[in-house]
Amino acid sequence: MRTVVISGFVLLLGAGAIAQTNPPPIKGMASTVGLYVYPKNHQSNTQQLTDESQCYSNAKTQTGYDPNATTTAPAPKDDKKSGNNDVAHGAVRGAVISGATGGDPAAGARRGAMLGSIKAKRQQKQEQEQEQKQADAAKAAQQPLDNFKRSLSACLDARGYSVK
């Protein structure tokens, strides 16, 4: 019985020693672009930081992209829907013009509302095209970052790190 207790105590001490040889993960330059880096060959924290810094510089050189460079944000979009306003304004204009020229104000309002509706549809189509252009631009802007991450990951992998 005594041998079992001592063996269990030795196993616990051995497990504690193993846990202490693997340092906790550190946050280096790779974490700024959303990558997680773990040493596979028991590299020290200092070595990992050095390797990450060198690989980060290599990735900037290879891709020509610097993720830390400041960029301007797109202008905020005005979400007001003016389709109903265009129809109403068109109806009012049509009624006023038709009434002022001696015509039927109701018929003028209908024609004006129809023209306002056409204007609203054109504007909506332009807004959709603009949104699509912005989405395409955002996708194009993501490509250099993806290339940078691949370059950084390859460099760190070659130096004995697991990168996710």
ABEGO torsion letter per residue (X at the ends): XAAAAAAAAAAAAAAAAAAAABBBBBBBAAAAAGBBBBBAAGBBAAAAAAAAAAAAAAAAAAAGBBAABBBBBBBBBBABBAAAAAAAAAAAAAAAAAAAAGBBAAAAAAAAAAAAAAAAAAAAAAAAAAAAAAAAAAAAAAAAAAAAAAAAAAAAAAAGBBBX
